[in-house]
Amino acid sequence: MDTFAEIRPYHDDEVAPVLAKLLVDPEMLNIIASLRLPRLNRALPWLVRPLLRWYLGREMKGISTVADFQWVVKSYMDAMIEGHTTSFQVSGLEQLESDHAYLYISNHRDIALDPAFVNYALYHHERDTVRIAIGDNLLSKPFAADLMRLNKSFIVRRSARGPRQMLAAFRQLASYIRFSLLEERSSIWIAQREGRAKDGNDATEAAVIKMIGMAQNKPDESFSEYVNKLNIVPVSISYEWDPLDAAKAQELVHIARDGAYQKAEHEDLKSIAVGIVGDKGNVHVAFGAPIKGEFSDAAAVAARLDEIIIDQYRLHPSNVIAYQRLYQDDSWQNLSQVPAVNAADHAAFEARFSQMPAEYRGKAMEIYANPVRNQLRSVDLRIVDEAL
């Protein structure tokens, strides 16, 4: 019996039939047509659909395994990185063994790009790609779930309602994570929190760690022993420019002003598309060493993750300029990894913010400044700890 059939990624023998179904899915074809060929789609929709079906069929011809599918995804990632990033840098992978399974827990800024960049970094350093945790709230369309599961994603059932349903869903998810890491020896990526850090403050939710801990075999292993077995790796992903900075700022302004923000239908899917095609500038993915030691509870693990994720986060000129503008403070110069900031950086910053509605610029600036504030706070806490 396949205990995880409802949530796990697709197996190789499922790839061909799922692709055949997707190639005739009208909703998927409509969305791709509206994104890639908007003018032609509006003028000649009857022509676009068969052309698109033919093109995708040619692209997917001969694909029979997950690795085949990911090779196609890689070609699109290559094009995206070349077209929408200035540079892509990776640090810390030398601390990790190529033949070990790891639980990568990263900060969360972009719905699709965070795990995509982790996978891209691993692939180009000859490491196995990860299985990706993705919430079912992002899979409002069946074709979206199929595409994600073809790309080694597994489903987090956030739509479960009622205490019993939620508990069963969390236990199944925790068991799958354990099974993947310790039995199948396949690495996993999961975000440190349920939603994106829209305000730029990266913080691990202890609830995520508690969920993972539900698969602990309590008679045979302590909480710390289980955490150490999982090989948890803190990952920090930083974008020089957030393609969704104005949208996130708008949401934060509405929440501050009205107490809530109502998402439009399929807004998350649109955010994925904007994130992919938007300018990201320089991107850095920093991998930490696996966390080891004694941990009293989930909060202690979350605190350790926060410390590393914040400290190894690679700052960009956009972060420094925003911090200077908001606080007129030069203490950032004392940080260990300070980016050089020149006149061109200031000009790019001015140009970007001039395109935003004035009412959202303050919140957008906070989004960029908060990583600097968090690193400064982390340094201050270490000084206090050392003094004590």
ROSETOR-660533 format. One line per 3 residues: their letters; for each residue x, y, z of N, C-alpha, C. Coordinates in steps of 0.05 Angstrom, whole numbers, plus 5000, padded with zeros to 4 digits. Example, Ala and Ser with C-alpha at 12.3 -4.5 7.8 and 13.67 -1.06 7.14 Angstrom:
! residues 2
AS	5264,4886,5156,5246,4910,5156,5264,4934,5156 | 5257,4955,5142,5273,4979,5143,5258,5001,5157
//
This chain:
! residues 388
MDT	5017,4976,5000,5000,5000,5000,5018,5025,5000 | 5011,5044,4983,5026,5069,4980,5015,5089,5000 | 5028,5090,5024,5018,5107,5046,5017,5137,5039
FAE	5035,5145,5021,5039,5174,5015,5029,5181,4987 | 5013,5164,4975,5005,5168,4946,4992,5195,4941 | 4977,5206,4961,4962,5231,4957,4980,5255,4957
IRP	5003,5253,4970,5020,5277,4974,5048,5275,4961 | 5058,5252,4956,5086,5249,4947,5089,5259,4918 | 5114,5263,4910,5120,5269,4881,5113,5245,4864
YHD	5110,5249,4839,5104,5227,4821,5129,5209,4817 | 5123,5183,4813,5145,5165,4807,5150,5164,4777 | 5172,5153,4769,5179,5152,4740,5157,5140,4723
DEV	5144,5118,4732,5124,5105,4716,5098,5120,4714 | 5096,5143,4728,5072,5160,4727,5076,5184,4709 | 5100,5189,4700,5107,5214,4686,5092,5215,4659
APV	5095,5194,4643,5083,5195,4615,5053,5200,4616 | 5037,5184,4631,5008,5189,4631,5000,5216,4642 | 5015,5227,4662,5009,5254,4672,5014,5275,4651
LAK	5036,5272,4637,5043,5291,4615,5022,5290,4593 | 5013,5266,4586,4993,5264,4565,4967,5278,4573 | 4960,5276,4599,4936,5290,4609,4940,5320,4608
LLV	4963,5329,4616,4968,5358,4616,4967,5371,4589 | 4977,5357,4569,4978,5368,4542,4951,5374,4529 | 4930,5363,4541,4903,5369,4531,4886,5383,4552
DPE	4899,5393,4573,4884,5407,4594,4879,5436,4585 | 4853,5443,4581,4847,5469,4570,4854,5492,4588 | 4852,5489,4615,4859,5510,4633,4889,5516,4632
MLN	4905,5495,4632,4934,5500,4630,4942,5514,4604 | 4930,5505,4582,4936,5517,4556,4927,5546,4556 | 4904,5552,4567,4894,5579,4568,4913,5598,4583
IIA	4922,5588,4606,4940,5605,4623,4967,5610,4610 | 4978,5589,4598,5004,5592,4585,5001,5611,4561 | 4979,5608,4546,4975,5625,4523,4972,5654,4531
SLR	4958,5659,4553,4954,5687,4562,4980,5699,4573 | 4998,5682,4584,5023,5692,4594,5045,5696,4573 | 5046,5677,4554,5068,5676,4535,5061,5690,4509
LPR	5035,5689,4501,5026,5701,4476,5001,5717,4480 | 5002,5738,4497,4977,5752,4504,4963,5765,4481 | 4977,5778,4463,4963,5793,4441,4952,5773,4421
LNR	4968,5753,4413,4958,5734,4394,4935,5717,4406 | 4937,5712,4432,4916,5697,4445,4889,5712,4445 | 4891,5738,4449,4866,5754,4449,4854,5756,4421
ALP	4872,5758,4401,4862,5761,4373,4854,5735,4360 | 4870,5714,4364,4865,5689,4350,4866,5665,4370 | 4849,5663,4389,4851,5642,4409,4848,5614,4396
WLV	4832,5612,4375,4827,5586,4362,4853,5576,4348 | 4871,5594,4342,4896,5586,4330,4918,5580,4351 | 4918,5595,4373,4939,5592,4393,4938,5565,4406
RPL	4914,5555,4413,4913,5530,4428,4926,5506,4414 | 4919,5501,4389,4932,5478,4375,4962,5482,4371 | 4970,5507,4366,4999,5513,4363,5014,5508,4389
LRW	5002,5516,4411,5015,5513,4437,5016,5483,4444 | 4994,5468,4438,4994,5440,4444,5015,5425,4427 | 5019,5434,4402,5039,5421,4386,5067,5427,4397
YLG	5072,5453,4404,5098,5461,4414,5105,5446,4440 | 5086,5445,4459,5091,5431,4484,5095,5401,4480 | 5080,5390,4461,5083,5361,4455,5111,5356,4445
REM	5122,5374,4429,5149,5371,4418,5169,5373,4441 | 5165,5392,4459,5183,5396,4482,5183,5372,4500 | 5160,5359,4503,5158,5337,4522,5162,5310,4510
KGI	5168,5309,4484,5171,5284,4470,5195,5268,4482 | 5190,5243,4488,5211,5226,4498,5216,5228,4528 | 5200,5245,4542,5203,5247,4571,5188,5225,4584
STV	5203,5208,4599,5190,5185,4612,5198,5183,4642 | 5216,5200,4651,5224,5199,4680,5223,5227,4692 | 5224,5228,4718,5225,5253,4732,5251,5268,4725
ADF	5273,5253,4722,5298,5266,4714,5296,5279,4687 | 5282,5265,4668,5278,5277,4641,5263,5303,4644 | 5242,5303,4660,5225,5327,4663,5242,5350,4675
QWV	5258,5343,4695,5274,5364,4708,5295,5375,4689 | 5304,5359,4670,5323,5369,4650,5310,5391,4634 | 5284,5388,4627,5269,5409,4613,5266,5433,4630
VKS	5259,5429,4656,5257,5451,4675,5283,5467,4677 | 5305,5452,4677,5332,5464,4678,5337,5483,4655 | 5328,5476,4631,5332,5493,4608,5317,5519,4611
YMD	5293,5518,4623,5278,5543,4628,5291,5559,4651 | 5302,5545,4671,5316,5559,4692,5340,5573,4682 | 5355,5560,4664,5379,5572,4652,5371,5598,4638
AMI	5349,5597,4622,5340,5620,4607,5331,5643,4626 | 5317,5635,4647,5307,5655,4667,5330,5669,4681 | 5350,5653,4689,5373,5665,4704,5389,5683,4685
EGH	5393,5674,4660,5408,5691,4642,5392,5717,4635 | 5366,5715,4633,5350,5738,4625,5341,5756,4647 | 5338,5746,4671,5326,5761,4693,5342,5763,4718
TTS	5367,5755,4718,5385,5759,4740,5411,5770,4729 | 5424,5787,4745,5450,5798,4738,5473,5778,4743 | 5470,5764,4766,5490,5743,4773,5476,5723,4792
FQV	5488,5699,4793,5478,5678,4811,5502,5666,4826 | 5503,5669,4852,5526,5659,4867,5517,5640,4889 | 5535,5621,4896,5529,5600,4915,5552,5599,4935
SGL	5547,5595,4961,5568,5592,4981,5560,5570,5000 | 5579,5557,5012,5575,5538,5034,5571,5509,5026 | 5568,5502,5001,5563,5474,4993,5587,5456,5000
EQL	5610,5468,5003,5634,5451,5009,5631,5438,5037 | 5613,5448,5053,5608,5437,5080,5591,5412,5079 | 5579,5406,5056,5560,5384,5054,5570,5361,5037
ESD	5564,5337,5045,5572,5313,5031,5553,5308,5007 | 5564,5301,4984,5548,5297,4960,5529,5273,4962 | 5536,5254,4979,5520,5229,4980,5502,5227,5005
HAY	5498,5250,5019,5481,5251,5042,5454,5263,5035 | 5433,5254,5049,5407,5267,5047,5405,5289,5068 | 5395,5312,5060,5393,5335,5078,5365,5346,5078
LYI	5357,5358,5101,5332,5373,5103,5340,5402,5102 | 5337,5414,5078,5343,5442,5074,5320,5459,5083 | 5325,5476,5103,5304,5495,5112,5314,5523,5106
SNH	5299,5537,5089,5308,5564,5080,5288,5585,5087 | 5299,5610,5086,5281,5633,5088,5262,5632,5063 | 5241,5648,5064,5220,5645,5044,5212,5673,5034
RDI	5221,5679,5009,5215,5705,4997,5198,5703,4972 | 5201,5681,4957,5186,5677,4932,5174,5649,4931 | 5150,5647,4923,5135,5622,4923,5150,5600,4908
ALD	5157,5605,4884,5169,5584,4867,5200,5586,4865 | 5210,5611,4866,5239,5614,4860,5257,5605,4882 | 5248,5606,4908,5265,5598,4930,5275,5569,4926
PAF	5257,5549,4924,5266,5522,4919,5279,5518,4892 | 5270,5534,4872,5281,5531,4845,5311,5539,4845 | 5318,5560,4859,5346,5569,4861,5362,5549,4877
VNY	5351,5538,4898,5365,5517,4914,5371,5493,4895 | 5351,5484,4880,5355,5462,4862,5376,5469,4841 | 5375,5493,4831,5393,5502,4810,5422,5501,4820
ALY	5425,5511,4845,5452,5511,4858,5462,5482,4861 | 5445,5464,4871,5453,5437,4875,5459,5423,4849 | 5442,5426,4829,5446,5413,4803,5473,5421,4791
HHE	5479,5446,4791,5503,5456,4778,5529,5450,4795 | 5525,5439,4819,5547,5430,4835,5546,5399,4837 | 5533,5387,4818,5532,5358,4815,5520,5345,4840
RDT	5500,5357,4852,5485,5345,4875,5457,5338,4866 | 5445,5319,4880,5417,5312,4874,5399,5335,4880 | 5378,5338,4864,5358,5359,4870,5340,5349,4893
VRI	5325,5368,4903,5309,5363,4928,5280,5357,4921 | 5267,5345,4940,5238,5343,4940,5227,5368,4954 | 5208,5381,4942,5199,5408,4951,5172,5407,4964
AIG	5170,5418,4988,5145,5421,5002,5129,5445,4991 | 5104,5440,4983,5088,5462,4972,5059,5459,4982 | 5049,5482,4992,5022,5482,5003,5000,5478,4983
DNL	4979,5463,4990,4957,5459,4971,4941,5484,4965 | 4946,5505,4981,4933,5531,4976,4943,5543,4950 | 4966,5535,4941,4978,5545,4915,4969,5528,4892
LSK	4954,5507,4897,4947,5488,4876,4918,5488,4871 | 4907,5512,4866,4878,5514,4862,4869,5501,4836 | 4888,5497,4818,4882,5484,4792,4895,5456,4792
PFA	4881,5435,4784,4892,5408,4784,4918,5407,4767 | 4920,5422,4745,4944,5420,4728,4968,5431,4743 | 4964,5450,4762,4986,5461,4777,4998,5440,4796
ADL	4980,5424,4808,4990,5403,4826,5005,5382,4810 | 4995,5375,4786,5009,5356,4769,5037,5365,4762 | 5039,5390,4753,5065,5401,4745,5085,5401,4769
MRL	5075,5409,4792,5092,5410,4816,5102,5382,4823 | 5084,5363,4823,5091,5336,4831,5109,5322,4810 | 5108,5330,4785,5127,5321,4766,5155,5332,4772
NKS	5156,5355,4784,5181,5368,4791,5190,5362,4819 | 5183,5339,4829,5192,5329,4856,5180,5345,4879 | 5156,5356,4875,5143,5369,4898,5124,5350,4912
FIV	5121,5354,4938,5101,5339,4954,5083,5359,4967 | 5059,5350,4973,5037,5369,4980,5034,5371,5010 | 5034,5396,5020,5027,5403,5047,4998,5410,5048
RRS	4982,5393,5062,4953,5397,5061,4943,5417,5081 | 4946,5443,5073,4938,5465,5091,4908,5469,5091 | 4895,5457,5071,4865,5460,5069,4850,5442,5088
ARG	4865,5424,5102,4851,5406,5121,4836,5423,5142 | 4812,5415,5148,4795,5429,5167,4788,5412,5191 | 4787,5423,5214,4781,5409,5238,4806,5397,5251
PRQ	4807,5395,5277,4830,5385,5291,4839,5357,5282 | 4821,5339,5278,4829,5312,5271,4841,5311,5243 | 4828,5324,5225,4839,5325,5197,4866,5338,5196
MLA	4869,5359,5210,4895,5373,5211,4917,5356,5223 | 4910,5343,5245,4930,5326,5259,4938,5303,5241 | 4919,5291,5227,4925,5269,5209,4942,5278,5186
AFR	4936,5302,5175,4952,5313,5153,4981,5319,5162 | 4984,5330,5185,5011,5337,5195,5027,5312,5201 | 5014,5292,5212,5028,5267,5218,5037,5253,5192
QLA	5020,5253,5172,5027,5241,5147,5051,5256,5134 | 5050,5282,5136,5071,5299,5124,5098,5294,5139 | 5097,5293,5166,5121,5288,5181,5132,5261,5175
SYI	5115,5241,5173,5124,5214,5167,5136,5212,5139 | 5125,5227,5120,5136,5227,5093,5164,5240,5093 | 5167,5262,5108,5194,5275,5109,5214,5256,5121
RFS	5207,5242,5142,5225,5222,5154,5231,5200,5135 | 5211,5189,5122,5214,5167,5103,5233,5175,5080 | 5228,5199,5069,5245,5209,5047,5274,5211,5055
LLE	5279,5223,5079,5306,5228,5087,5321,5203,5097 | 5308,5188,5113,5321,5166,5127,5318,5139,5113 | 5297,5135,5097,5293,5110,5083,5301,5112,5054
ERS	5291,5132,5040,5297,5134,5011,5322,5151,5006 | 5333,5163,5026,5357,5179,5024,5355,5201,5003 | 5331,5214,5003,5326,5236,4984,5322,5262,5000
SIW	5337,5283,4992,5336,5308,5006,5310,5323,5002 | 5304,5341,5021,5279,5356,5021,5285,5385,5026 | 5269,5402,5012,5269,5431,5018,5242,5438,5030
IAQ	5243,5454,5051,5218,5464,5063,5224,5493,5073 | 5204,5510,5071,5208,5538,5080,5207,5539,5110 | 5220,5559,5122,5221,5563,5151,5194,5572,5162
REG	5176,5580,5145,5150,5590,5155,5129,5583,5134 | 5104,5585,5142,5082,5578,5124,5080,5597,5101 | 5081,5623,5105,5079,5643,5084,5105,5657,5079
RAK	5106,5672,5058,5131,5687,5052,5136,5709,5073 | 5161,5715,5077,5169,5738,5095,5165,5763,5079 | 5141,5773,5077,5136,5795,5059,5148,5821,5069
DGN	5154,5823,5095,5166,5847,5106,5196,5846,5108 | 5208,5824,5097,5237,5821,5098,5249,5811,5123 | 5231,5804,5143,5241,5792,5168,5239,5762,5167
DAT	5263,5749,5165,5264,5720,5163,5263,5708,5191 | 5242,5693,5196,5238,5681,5223,5226,5653,5220 | 5238,5633,5233,5229,5606,5231,5205,5602,5250
EAA	5184,5591,5240,5161,5585,5257,5166,5559,5272 | 5165,5560,5299,5169,5535,5314,5149,5514,5307 | 5125,5522,5297,5105,5502,5289,5115,5485,5266
VIK	5132,5495,5248,5143,5479,5227,5161,5457,5238 | 5177,5464,5258,5195,5445,5271,5178,5425,5287 | 5158,5434,5301,5140,5416,5315,5127,5395,5297
MIG	5119,5404,5273,5107,5386,5254,5127,5365,5246 | 5152,5373,5239,5172,5354,5231,5178,5335,5254 | 5177,5345,5278,5183,5328,5302,5161,5307,5308
MAQ	5138,5309,5295,5117,5290,5300,5124,5262,5291 | 5145,5259,5275,5153,5233,5266,5175,5221,5283 | 5182,5235,5305,5202,5224,5323,5193,5198,5335
NKP	5210,5178,5336,5204,5152,5348,5212,5154,5378 | 5193,5164,5394,5199,5172,5421,5211,5149,5439 | 5202,5124,5436,5214,5103,5453,5243,5099,5447
DES	5252,5104,5423,5279,5097,5415,5298,5120,5410 | 5288,5145,5409,5305,5167,5404,5295,5192,5418 | 5313,5208,5428,5306,5234,5440,5300,5254,5418
FSE	5289,5277,5426,5283,5298,5406,5309,5307,5393 | 5330,5311,5409,5356,5320,5398,5367,5299,5379 | 5366,5274,5386,5376,5253,5369,5361,5253,5342
YVN	5335,5257,5343,5320,5258,5318,5328,5282,5301 | 5330,5305,5313,5338,5329,5299,5366,5325,5285 | 5384,5313,5300,5411,5308,5289,5410,5288,5266
KLN	5392,5269,5267,5390,5249,5245,5381,5262,5219 | 5365,5283,5221,5353,5295,5197,5372,5311,5181 | 5395,5318,5191,5415,5334,5177,5402,5360,5167
IVP	5393,5376,5185,5379,5401,5178,5400,5422,5170 | 5397,5432,5146,5415,5452,5135,5401,5479,5132 | 5410,5500,5146,5398,5527,5143,5407,5539,5116
VSI	5389,5550,5101,5395,5561,5075,5384,5590,5074 | 5401,5608,5064,5393,5637,5062,5393,5645,5032 | 5371,5653,5022,5368,5662,4994,5363,5692,4994
SYE	5380,5706,4980,5377,5736,4979,5375,5745,4950 | 5356,5763,4945,5352,5775,4919,5359,5805,4921 | 5375,5814,4902,5381,5843,4902,5355,5859,4898
WDP	5338,5849,4880,5312,5862,4875,5290,5841,4877 | 5269,5848,4891,5246,5830,4893,5225,5838,4872 | 5220,5820,4853,5201,5828,4832,5173,5835,4842
LDA	5168,5826,4867,5141,5831,4879,5143,5852,4902 | 5164,5868,4902,5167,5887,4924,5143,5906,4926 | 5134,5917,4904,5111,5936,4905,5086,5922,4914
AKA	5081,5897,4904,5057,5882,4911,5057,5875,4941 | 5081,5867,4951,5083,5861,4980,5078,5886,4996 | 5090,5908,4988,5086,5933,5002,5057,5942,5002
QEL	5044,5938,4980,5015,5945,4979,4999,5928,4999 | 5005,5902,5000,4991,5885,5020,4997,5894,5048 | 5022,5901,5054,5029,5910,5081,5015,5936,5089
VHI	5013,5954,5069,4999,5980,5074,4970,5975,5080 | 4957,5957,5065,4929,5951,5069,4924,5938,5096 | 4942,5920,5104,4939,5907,5131,4942,5928,5153
ARD	4962,5945,5150,4966,5966,5171,4943,5986,5172 | 4931,5992,5149,4910,6012,5148,4882,6000,5154 | 4877,5976,5142,4850,5964,5144,4848,5940,5162
GAY	4871,5930,5171,4871,5906,5188,4871,5880,5173 | 4868,5881,5147,4867,5856,5131,4873,5863,5102 | 4879,5842,5087,4883,5844,5058,4870,5821,5045
QKA	4852,5826,5026,4838,5805,5012,4851,5799,4985 | 4862,5775,4982,4875,5767,4957,4854,5764,4935 | 4863,5771,4911,4846,5766,4887,4847,5736,4880
EHE	4828,5727,4864,4827,5699,4856,4853,5692,4841 | 4865,5670,4848,4890,5660,4836,4913,5679,4837 | 4912,5697,4858,4934,5717,4861,4961,5703,4865
DLK	4962,5681,4879,4987,5668,4884,4999,5657,4858 | 4982,5646,4840,4992,5636,4815,5004,5659,4798 | 4990,5682,4799,5001,5706,4785,5027,5715,4797
SIA	5029,5713,4823,5054,5721,4837,5077,5703,4828 | 5072,5677,4824,5092,5659,4814,5103,5668,4787 | 5084,5675,4769,5092,5684,4742,5108,5710,4743
VGI	5099,5729,4759,5113,5755,4761,5141,5750,4773 | 5143,5733,4793,5169,5727,4805,5189,5715,4785 | 5179,5698,4768,5196,5685,4748,5207,5704,4727
VGD	5189,5721,4717,5198,5739,4695,5208,5766,4704 | 5206,5772,4730,5215,5798,4740,5245,5799,4744 | 5255,5824,4744,5284,5828,4748,5291,5823,4777
KGN	5312,5806,4781,5320,5798,4808,5348,5809,4815 | 5362,5820,4795,5389,5830,4800,5407,5808,4808 | 5424,5812,4828,5443,5792,4838,5428,5774,4858
VHV	5432,5748,4855,5420,5728,4873,5442,5712,4886 | 5439,5707,4912,5459,5691,4927,5444,5670,4943 | 5454,5645,4942,5444,5623,4958,5466,5614,4976
AFG	5463,5617,5003,5483,5609,5022,5473,5584,5038 | 5490,5563,5037,5484,5538,5052,5500,5538,5078 | 5487,5532,5100,5502,5529,5125,5509,5500,5129
API	5525,5495,5150,5531,5467,5159,5506,5456,5173 | 5502,5430,5172,5479,5418,5186,5481,5425,5216 | 5458,5432,5227,5457,5439,5256,5458,5413,5273
KGE	5475,5413,5293,5478,5390,5310,5479,5400,5339 | 5473,5383,5358,5474,5390,5386,5450,5381,5402 | 5448,5392,5425,5425,5386,5443,5405,5408,5440
FSD	5380,5400,5436,5358,5420,5433,5335,5412,5452 | 5327,5430,5468,5306,5424,5488,5279,5421,5475 | 5274,5436,5454,5247,5435,5441,5249,5448,5413
AAA	5226,5450,5400,5224,5461,5373,5233,5490,5372 | 5227,5505,5394,5234,5533,5394,5264,5537,5394 | 5279,5518,5407,5308,5520,5407,5319,5515,5379
VAA	5308,5496,5365,5316,5491,5338,5311,5515,5320 | 5287,5526,5323,5279,5550,5307,5298,5573,5313 | 5306,5577,5338,5324,5599,5345,5352,5595,5332
RLD	5361,5570,5332,5387,5564,5320,5386,5569,5290 | 5364,5561,5277,5361,5565,5248,5361,5595,5242 | 5346,5610,5258,5344,5639,5254,5371,5652,5255
EII	5387,5645,5275,5413,5657,5279,5431,5653,5254 | 5431,5628,5243,5448,5622,5220,5437,5635,5194 | 5410,5632,5190,5398,5643,5166,5403,5673,5164
IDQ	5400,5687,5186,5404,5716,5186,5433,5723,5181 | 5451,5709,5196,5479,5716,5194,5492,5711,5166 | 5483,5689,5153,5495,5682,5127,5480,5695,5103
YRL	5459,5709,5109,5444,5723,5088,5463,5743,5075 | 5466,5742,5049,5484,5759,5034,5470,5786,5028 | 5479,5807,5040,5467,5833,5035,5474,5844,5007
HPS	5457,5860,4996,5461,5873,4970,5461,5904,4974 | 5471,5919,4955,5470,5948,4957,5442,5958,4962 | 5421,5945,4951,5394,5954,4955,5386,5953,4985
NVI	5396,5933,4999,5391,5931,5028,5404,5954,5043 | 5429,5959,5037,5444,5980,5051,5432,6008,5045 | 5426,6013,5020,5415,6040,5013,5388,6044,5027
AYQ	5371,6024,5027,5345,6026,5041,5349,6031,5071 | 5367,6017,5083,5373,6021,5111,5383,6050,5117 | 5401,6059,5100,5411,6086,5103,5389,6107,5101
RLY	5372,6103,5081,5350,6123,5076,5331,6124,5099 | 5325,6100,5111,5305,6100,5132,5316,6109,5159 | 5341,6102,5165,5351,6106,5192,5375,6125,5194
QDD	5386,6134,5171,5409,6152,5171,5430,6142,5191 | 5437,6117,5188,5455,6103,5207,5476,6088,5191 | 5501,6091,5199,5523,6078,5185,5534,6054,5200
SWQ	5520,6044,5220,5530,6021,5235,5532,5996,5218 | 5518,5995,5195,5520,5972,5178,5548,5967,5168 | 5565,5988,5168,5592,5985,5159,5609,5966,5177
NLS	5599,5960,5201,5613,5943,5219,5606,5913,5215 | 5588,5907,5197,5581,5880,5192,5603,5866,5177 | 5604,5839,5179,5627,5824,5168,5627,5823,5138
QVP	5603,5822,5126,5602,5820,5096,5586,5844,5086 | 5600,5866,5081,5587,5891,5073,5591,5894,5043 | 5569,5898,5028,5572,5902,4999,5582,5930,4993
AVN	5598,5933,4972,5605,5959,4962,5581,5973,4949 | 5578,5998,4954,5556,6013,4943,5567,6037,4928 | 5559,6039,4902,5569,6061,4886,5546,6077,4874
AAD	5553,6097,4858,5533,6115,4847,5513,6101,4829 | 5522,6081,4815,5504,6065,4798,5483,6051,4815 | 5491,6041,4838,5471,6028,4856,5450,6047,4865
HAA	5459,6071,4873,5440,6092,4882,5421,6099,4859 | 5431,6101,4835,5414,6108,4812,5394,6086,4806 | 5402,6061,4808,5384,6039,4804,5362,6038,4825
FEA	5370,6044,4850,5351,6045,4872,5330,6067,4867 | 5339,6091,4859,5321,6113,4854,5302,6106,4831 | 5312,6094,4810,5296,6088,4787,5274,6067,4794
RFS	5281,6048,4810,5262,6027,4818,5240,6039,4835 | 5247,6054,4855,5227,6065,4874,5210,6087,4861 | 5221,6100,4841,5205,6121,4828,5182,6109,4812
QMP	5184,6083,4806,5162,6070,4791,5140,6060,4809 | 5144,6061,4835,5123,6051,4854,5105,6074,4862 | 5079,6068,4868,5062,6088,4879,5074,6099,4905
AEY	5073,6125,4909,5086,6138,4932,5077,6126,4959 | 5051,6117,4961,5041,6107,4986,5053,6081,4994 | 5066,6066,4975,5078,6040,4981,5108,6041,4985
RGK	5121,6064,4980,5150,6065,4980,5162,6060,5007 | 5149,6071,5028,5159,6067,5055,5161,6038,5063 | 5139,6024,5059,5138,5995,5066,5158,5980,5049
AME	5160,5986,5023,5179,5973,5006,5208,5977,5015 | 5213,6001,5025,5240,6007,5035,5246,5991,5060 | 5226,5987,5077,5229,5970,5101,5235,5941,5093
IYA	5222,5931,5072,5227,5904,5063,5257,5900,5057 | 5269,5920,5044,5298,5918,5037,5316,5923,5061 | 5307,5940,5079,5324,5948,5102,5325,5927,5124
NPV	5303,5912,5127,5301,5894,5150,5324,5873,5152 | 5334,5862,5130,5357,5843,5133,5381,5856,5146 | 5385,5882,5140,5408,5896,5153,5402,5899,5183
RNQ	5378,5907,5190,5370,5910,5218,5374,5884,5233 | 5366,5862,5220,5367,5836,5234,5396,5827,5238 | 5413,5832,5219,5441,5825,5223,5454,5842,5245
LRS	5447,5868,5246,5458,5885,5267,5447,5876,5295 | 5422,5868,5296,5411,5858,5321,5425,5832,5330 | 5430,5815,5310,5444,5789,5316,5472,5794,5327
VDL	5486,5814,5316,5513,5821,5327,5510,5831,5355 | 5491,5848,5361,5487,5859,5388,5481,5837,5408 | 5465,5817,5400,5458,5795,5418,5482,5778,5424
RIV	5500,5774,5404,5524,5758,5409,5543,5773,5428 | 5544,5799,5425,5561,5815,5443,5551,5813,5472 | 5525,5814,5476,5513,5811,5502,5519,5783,5514
DEA	5515,5762,5497,5520,5735,5506,5549,5731,5515 | 5567,5742,5499,5596,5740,5506,5602,5754,5532 | 5589,5777,5536,5594,5793,5561,5584,5778,5585
L	5562,5763,5582,5550,5748,5604,5566,5723,5610
//
